[in-house]
């Protein structure tokens, strides 16, 4: 992923609790022929949208959901969307503009739960076993003298983050092989597999590579007829390695409602519209405790790990991704909550759910409450991330109009910038030059204006922009890349012959505040 100012794709932060646990897993096979039949049905049958209902009809008050929304809006760094499903029906949904129902969202490590599902389906088809050694599938990529621990590593160990690694293999970088599976297998395995929890996105990539090895398809293509199409998940995208293997541990992009559909499938023990898409035994084992990983009773990262699913407090489980992408399944409440966000405090988002939503699931239908229902509806319709506000034009607009400011080579890949100040009828427009391509981004004052940005390897990246002048004479702009968790806030200070450009990310795997750039007028 690249944007106006480049940011690195990476894995989620490592979590390092240890455990010693080993559980077996058994379930019945489903024949390949059945999957081919279901795949053919899925191609010709478009799934119906999830049914909608009022909150009160499903035993939760509109007032409680409104309280949750207000808390999320005020206490979370930045919520992007949520969808709450109770008894199989959507009772509330909202998107913070410029995020919207139609756009896909980068899931990051929530992708892992989908890769795990692909492994479960491949097992059910008899294509592999969880006790298969990892080395079995990549004899040509193995080190010359593989260690006993590497030989002992099984698919089951990949699934439960217990590969035996002390550090996560870095699949990218100057010391990595271009062949990612080879890099993984070359990494030291000092611990006995199954005895040491280490969050390991590279291990999820290996699951993806194994599924592709035994099926001849990427995880994305393998899941299309078996999962995505029956669920009505349209046009999912998934990045691939140089070898054409789906990333597995990250890189899947789907919509908020698609996340909710996936959670509802698991809540229904793998059933969907009368079909058993995923074996119920897999759902049970994948979401059960497979590895202990900590002891903090207040942390939802210390409640244990399944097969690429996290255990939570309150008997709940989830898939999650960096910066707050959540598929939260609440079996006791018969509910699913899908969330996308761009937050630096992922635990805070879960705390809001537990504090403001979880206690209010009732067991019976509530009386209609039109006033509360309408109040919730109005609030959901008005959700928006704060857009930049300020003056419409500067005092020195004539001094900077038409001038292009050139930057020296920099890591942010910004070559030049100009600002068309606009007038009473048109908004100010930033004119950016990246890779020799000039692009214009209109900036709404207190509103978001959507456009697209071609940059680096991203030829058509959706972006929404707002911008205005502040009292100190600076032009402040926000760039929201609304198919990702990322927003960039920039401050430009102009003079007759130069501009300074300061920028900062809302969330990032690296440095949030970028080095200042100084451009000179040409």
C-alpha positions in Angstrom: 0.0 0.0 0.0 1.4 3.4 -0.9 -0.2 6.8 -0.6 0.7 10.4 -0.9 3.4 9.8 1.7 4.6 6.2 1.5 3.9 3.9 4.4 5.2 0.4 4.8 3.1 -2.7 4.8 4.1 -4.9 7.7 2.8 -7.5 10.0 0.9 -6.8 13.3 3.0 -6.1 16.4 4.3 -9.3 17.9 2.8 -10.7 21.1 5.1 -12.9 23.1 3.3 -14.9 25.8 4.3 -18.5 26.0 2.3 -21.7 26.7 2.5 -25.5 26.6 -0.7 -26.9 25.2 -1.6 -29.5 22.6 -5.0 -30.5 21.5 -6.1 -32.9 18.8 -8.6 -32.1 16.1 -11.0 -34.4 14.2 -13.9 -33.9 11.8 -15.6 -35.7 9.0 -14.6 -35.1 5.4 -16.8 -33.5 2.8 -16.2 -34.8 -0.7 -14.6 -32.7 -3.4 -17.6 -33.5 -5.7 -19.9 -31.8 -3.2 -17.8 -28.6 -3.2 -17.8 -28.6 -7.0 -21.6 -28.8 -7.0 -21.9 -26.0 -4.4 -19.5 -23.9 -6.4 -21.6 -24.2 -9.5 -24.7 -23.3 -7.6 -22.9 -20.2 -6.1 -21.9 -18.9 -9.5 -25.5 -18.8 -10.6 -27.1 -17.7 -7.4 -26.6 -14.3 -5.8 -27.1 -14.3 -2.1 -29.7 -12.1 -0.6 -28.6 -9.1 1.5 -28.6 -9.6 5.2 -32.2 -8.9 6.5 -32.7 -5.7 8.5 -34.7 -5.2 11.7 -35.2 -2.6 14.4 -33.1 -3.1 17.5 -36.2 -3.5 19.7 -37.5 -6.3 17.7 -34.3 -8.2 18.4 -34.1 -7.5 22.1 -31.8 -4.5 22.3 -32.8 -0.9 22.7 -32.0 1.8 20.2 -30.9 4.0 23.1 -28.2 1.5 24.1 -26.9 1.4 20.5 -26.9 5.2 20.4 -24.9 5.3 23.6 -22.4 2.9 22.0 -22.1 5.0 18.9 -21.5 8.2 20.9 -18.9 6.5 23.0 -17.2 5.1 19.9 -17.3 8.5 18.2 -15.8 10.3 21.2 -13.4 7.8 22.8 -12.0 5.8 19.9 -9.2 7.4 17.8 -11.3 7.0 14.6 -14.1 4.6 13.9 -14.7 4.0 10.3 -17.7 1.7 10.3 -19.7 -0.8 12.3 -22.5 -3.3 11.6 -24.4 -5.0 14.4 -26.3 -8.3 13.7 -28.6 -9.9 16.2 -30.5 -13.1 15.6 -29.3 -13.0 12.0 -30.7 -9.5 11.3 -28.8 -6.2 11.0 -30.2 -3.9 13.7 -27.7 -1.0 13.3 -25.0 0.1 10.8 -23.0 3.2 10.3 -20.1 4.6 8.4 -18.1 7.7 9.3 -17.9 9.8 6.1 -15.9 9.5 3.8 -16.1 5.8 4.6 -19.2 4.2 3.0 -21.0 0.9 2.6 -19.8 0.3 -0.9 -16.1 0.6 -0.5 -13.9 -2.3 0.5 -11.6 -1.9 3.5 -8.1 -3.3 4.2 -8.5 -6.0 6.8 -4.8 -6.6 7.8 -4.6 -9.6 10.1 -8.4 -10.2 10.1 -7.4 -11.9 6.8 -5.9 -14.7 8.9 -9.3 -16.0 9.9 -10.2 -16.4 6.2 -7.0 -18.2 5.5 -7.6 -20.5 8.4 -11.1 -21.3 6.9 -9.4 -22.2 3.6 -7.2 -24.6 5.5 -10.2 -26.2 7.2 -11.9 -26.6 3.9 -8.8 -28.2 2.4 -8.7 -30.7 5.3 -12.4 -31.5 4.9 -11.7 -32.3 1.2 -8.9 -34.7 2.2 -6.2 -32.5 0.5 -4.1 -32.2 3.7 -4.0 -33.1 7.4 -3.3 -30.7 10.3 -0.6 -33.2 11.4 1.2 -32.9 8.0 4.8 -31.6 8.5 5.3 -28.2 6.9 8.5 -29.4 5.2 6.4 -32.0 3.3 5.1 -29.4 0.9 8.3 -27.5 0.1 11.2 -30.0 -0.2 13.0 -27.8 -2.7 12.9 -24.8 -0.4 14.2 -26.6 2.7 17.6 -25.8 4.2 20.4 -28.3 3.5 20.3 -29.7 7.1 16.9 -28.9 8.6 16.8 -29.0 12.4 14.7 -31.5 14.3 12.3 -28.7 15.4 11.8 -27.6 11.8 11.1 -31.2 10.8 8.6 -31.5 13.6 6.6 -28.3 12.7 3.1 -29.2 11.6 0.3 -27.3 9.9 -1.5 -27.3 13.3 1.5 -25.3 14.7 1.1 -22.7 12.0 -2.6 -22.3 12.8 -2.2 -21.8 16.5 0.9 -19.5 16.3 3.1 -22.1 17.9 5.7 -22.8 15.2 8.7 -22.8 17.7 10.2 -19.6 16.4 11.7 -17.2 18.9 11.3 -14.3 16.4 9.1 -14.0 13.4 10.6 -14.6 10.0 10.9 -11.4 8.0 9.7 -12.4 4.5 10.6 -9.0 3.0 13.9 -7.2 3.4 17.5 -7.2 2.2 18.4 -10.5 3.9 15.3 -12.3 2.7 15.1 -14.7 -0.2 12.8 -13.7 -3.1 11.1 -17.0 -2.4 9.1 -16.4 0.8 8.7 -20.0 1.7 12.4 -20.5 1.5 13.0 -17.5 3.9 10.5 -19.0 6.3 12.1 -22.4 6.3 15.6 -21.0 6.7 14.6 -19.2 9.9 15.9 -20.6 13.2 13.4 -22.8 15.2 14.9 -22.9 18.7 11.8 -24.1 20.5 9.8 -27.3 20.1 6.8 -26.6 17.9 3.6 -26.5 19.9 5.2 -25.2 23.1 5.8 -21.5 22.4 3.2 -18.9 21.4 4.6 -16.2 19.0 2.3 -14.1 16.8 3.6 -15.0 13.4 2.2 -13.6 10.2 4.8 -15.4 8.2 3.2 -18.7 9.5 -0.1 -17.6 8.0 1.6 -17.0 4.6 2.8 -20.6 4.8 -0.8 -21.8 5.3 -1.7 -19.9 2.2 1.2 -21.4 0.3 0.2 -24.9 1.4 -3.4 -24.5 0.3 -2.2 -23.3 -3.1 0.3 -26.2 -3.3 -2.5 -28.8 -2.7 -5.3 -27.2 -4.6 -3.5 -25.4 -7.5 -5.4 -22.2 -6.6 -4.6 -19.1 -4.6 -6.5 -18.9 -1.3 -8.6 -16.1 -2.9 -9.6 -18.3 -5.9 -10.1 -21.4 -3.7 -12.5 -19.5 -1.4 -14.5 -17.9 -4.2 -17.0 -20.8 -4.9 -16.7 -22.3 -1.4 -17.1 -19.1 0.8 -17.2 -15.7 -0.9 -19.9 -16.4 -3.5 -22.3 -18.3 -1.3 -22.0 -15.6 1.3 -22.6 -12.9 -1.3 -19.1 -11.3 -0.8 -18.6 -9.6 -4.1 -15.2 -8.7 -5.7 -12.8 -9.4 -2.8 -9.2 -8.6 -3.5 -6.1 -10.1 -1.9 -2.5 -9.2 -2.5 0.1 -11.8 -3.5 3.8 -12.5 -3.0 6.3 -12.5 -5.8 5.5 -16.2 -6.3 1.8 -15.3 -6.8 0.7 -16.7 -3.4 -2.0 -14.8 -1.5 -0.4 -13.0 1.5 -2.7 -15.0 3.8 -1.9 -13.1 7.0 -3.0 -9.8 5.6 -4.0 -8.2 2.3 -7.7 -9.2 2.0 -10.1 -6.3 1.1 -13.8 -6.7 1.6 -16.8 -4.5 2.8 -18.1 -4.1 6.3 -21.2 -6.2 5.6 -18.9 -8.9 4.2 -17.2 -9.0 7.5 -20.5 -9.4 9.2 -21.6 -12.2 6.9 -18.4 -14.1 7.7 -19.0 -13.7 11.4 -22.6 -14.8 11.0 -21.4 -17.9 9.2 -19.3 -18.8 12.2 -22.0 -18.0 14.6 -24.2 -20.4 12.7 -21.6 -23.1 13.0 -20.7 -23.0 9.3 -24.3 -23.1 7.9 -25.6 -20.6 5.4 -29.0 -20.7 3.7 -29.4 -24.4 4.5 -25.9 -25.4 3.3 -23.0 -26.5 5.5 -20.3 -24.3 3.9 -17.7 -24.9 6.6 -17.7 -28.1 8.8 -19.2 -27.4 12.2 -16.3 -29.2 13.9 -13.9 -26.9 12.2 -15.8 -23.8 13.5 -15.7 -25.2 17.0 -12.0 -26.1 17.0 -10.9 -23.0 15.2 -12.6 -20.7 17.7 -11.7 -22.7 20.8 -8.6 -22.3 23.0 -5.7 -24.0 21.2 -2.8 -22.1 22.7 -2.6 -20.1 26.0 -0.8 -16.9 25.5 -0.9 -14.7 28.6 -2.3 -14.1 32.1 -3.7 -10.6 32.2 -7.5 -10.9 32.9 -8.2 -7.4 31.6 -6.5 -7.9 28.2 -8.4 -9.4 25.2 -5.0 -10.4 23.9 -4.3 -12.7 26.8 -7.4 -14.9 26.7 -5.9 -17.6 24.4 -5.7 -18.3 20.7 -7.5 -20.7 18.4 -6.7 -21.4 14.7 -6.2 -17.8 13.6 -9.0 -16.6 15.8 -8.5 -14.7 19.2 -10.4 -15.7 22.3 -11.9 -12.7 24.2 -13.3 -12.1 27.6 -17.0 -12.8 28.2 -17.0 -16.1 26.2 -16.5 -14.2 22.9 -14.1 -14.8 20.1 -12.9 -12.6 17.2 -10.8 -12.2 14.1 -8.9 -8.9 14.2 -6.5 -6.8 12.2 -4.1 -3.9 12.8 -5.6 -0.6 13.7 -9.0 -2.0 14.7 -10.5 -4.2 12.0 -12.8 -6.6 13.9 -15.1 -9.5 13.4 -16.6 -10.1 16.9 -18.7 -13.2 17.4 -20.9 -13.3 20.6 -22.4 -16.8 20.8 -24.2 -16.2 24.1 -25.8 -13.1 22.7 -26.5 -14.6 19.3 -24.8 -11.5 17.8 -22.0 -10.4 15.5 -20.3 -7.0 15.4 -18.2 -6.0 12.4 -16.0 -2.9 12.9 -13.4 -1.1 10.8 -11.3 1.7 12.2 -8.0 3.5 12.3 -7.1 3.4 16.0 -3.8 3.3 17.9 -5.6 1.6 20.9 -7.3 -1.5 19.8 -8.1 -2.6 23.4 -10.1 0.6 23.8 -12.4 -0.3 21.0 -13.2 -3.6 22.6 -13.7 -2.0 26.0 -16.3 0.3 24.5 -18.1 -2.8 23.1 -18.0 -4.6 26.4 -19.0 -1.5 28.5 -21.6 0.1 26.3 -23.2 -2.7 24.2 -22.7 -6.1 25.7 -24.8 -5.6 28.9 -27.8 -4.6 26.9 -28.6 -7.7 24.9 -32.0 -8.9 26.2 -33.6 -12.3 25.8 -37.0 -10.9 24.7 -38.4 -8.5 22.2 -38.7 -5.0 23.5 -41.7 -2.6 23.0 -41.3 -0.3 19.9 -39.7 3.0 20.7 -40.1 5.2 17.7 -38.5 8.3 19.3 -35.3 6.4 20.2 -35.2 4.6 16.9 -35.5 7.8 14.9 -32.8 9.5 17.1 -30.4 6.6 16.4 -31.3 6.7 12.7 -30.5 10.4 12.5 -27.2 10.0 14.4 -26.1 7.2 12.2 -26.8 9.3 9.1 -24.7 12.1 10.3 -21.5 10.2 11.2 -18.3 11.8 9.8 -14.7 12.0 10.5 -13.7 15.6 11.4 -12.9 17.4 8.2 -10.4 20.3 8.2 -12.1 23.7 8.8 -10.8 27.2 8.6 -10.7 30.3 6.4 -11.5 30.0 2.7 -8.5 32.0 1.5 -5.3 33.5 2.8 -4.1 37.1 2.8 -1.2 36.2 0.5 -3.2 34.2 -2.1 -1.7 36.4 -4.9 1.8 35.6 -3.8 1.5 31.9 -4.1 -1.1 31.5 -6.9 0.4 29.7 -9.9 3.7 28.9 -8.2 5.1 25.4 -8.2 7.4 24.4 -5.3 10.0 21.8 -6.0 11.2 19.4 -3.4 14.6 17.6 -3.3 14.5 13.8 -3.6 12.8 12.4 -0.5 11.4 9.2 1.0 7.9 10.6 0.8 8.1 10.6 -3.0 6.7 14.1 -3.2 8.4 15.9 -6.1 6.5 19.2 -6.3 3.4 20.9 -4.9 1.3 23.9 -5.9 -1.9 25.4 -4.4 -4.7 26.9 -6.4 -6.3 29.0 -3.7 -9.7 28.8 -5.3 -12.4 31.5 -4.9 -15.9 31.9 -3.5 -17.2 29.4 -6.0 -14.5 26.8 -6.1 -12.5 25.1 -3.3 -8.7 25.3 -2.9 -7.0 22.6 -4.9 -3.6 21.0 -4.1 -1.6 20.2 -7.2 0.8 17.3 -6.4 3.5 15.9 -8.5 4.6 12.3 -7.9 6.6 10.2 -10.3 6.3 12.9 -12.8 2.5 12.8 -12.8 0.6 15.9 -11.9 -2.7 15.4 -10.0 -5.3 17.8 -8.6 -7.0 17.3 -5.3 -9.9 19.6 -4.4 -10.1 20.3 -0.6 -13.4 20.8 1.1 -13.7 23.3 3.9 -15.4 21.3 6.7 -16.4 18.6 4.1 -14.7 15.8 2.3 -14.2 15.8 -1.5 -13.6 12.4 -3.0 -11.1 11.8 -5.9 -8.4 9.4 -6.8 -4.7 9.5 -6.5 -2.2 7.7 -8.7 1.0 7.0 -6.8 3.7 4.4 -6.9 2.2 1.0 -7.7 -1.3 2.3 -6.9 -2.8 3.6 -10.2 -6.2 4.5 -8.9 -6.3 4.9 -5.1 -9.5 6.4 -3.6 -8.9 9.4 -1.4 -11.0 12.1 0.2 -9.5 15.5 1.0 -10.4 18.5 3.1 -8.4 21.6 3.7 -8.5 25.2 4.9 -6.4 28.1 6.0 -5.6 28.6 9.7 -5.1 31.8 11.7 -1.3 31.5 11.5 -1.4 31.6 7.7 -0.8 27.8 7.2 -2.9 25.7 4.9 -3.9 22.4 6.6 -5.1 19.4 4.7 -6.3 15.9 5.5 -6.0 13.0 3.1 -8.3 10.1 4.0 -7.5 6.9 2.1 -10.9 5.5 2.8 -10.3 2.0 1.6 -7.6 1.7 4.3 -7.2 2.8 7.9 -4.9 5.6 7.0 -5.3 9.4 7.1 -2.5 11.9 6.6 -2.7 15.4 8.1 -0.4 17.9 6.4 0.5 21.5 7.2 1.9 23.8 4.4 3.4 27.2 5.2 4.0 29.3 2.1 6.2 32.3 1.4 7.1 33.9 -1.8 10.0 31.6 -2.6 9.5 28.4 -0.5 7.0 26.1 1.3 7.5 23.9 4.3 5.5 20.6 4.3 4.9 18.8 7.6 2.8 15.6 7.7 1.7 12.9 10.2 -0.2 9.6 10.0 -3.1 8.8 12.2 -1.8 5.2 12.5 1.3 3.5 11.1 3.7 0.6 11.6 6.6 3.0 11.5 7.2 6.7 12.3 3.9 8.7 12.4 5.4 12.1 12.0 7.4 12.4 8.9 10.5 14.6 8.3 9.8 18.2 7.2 10.1 18.8 3.5 11.2 22.2 2.2 10.3 23.1 -1.4 11.5 26.1 -3.4 9.5 28.1 -5.9 10.4 27.6 -9.6 
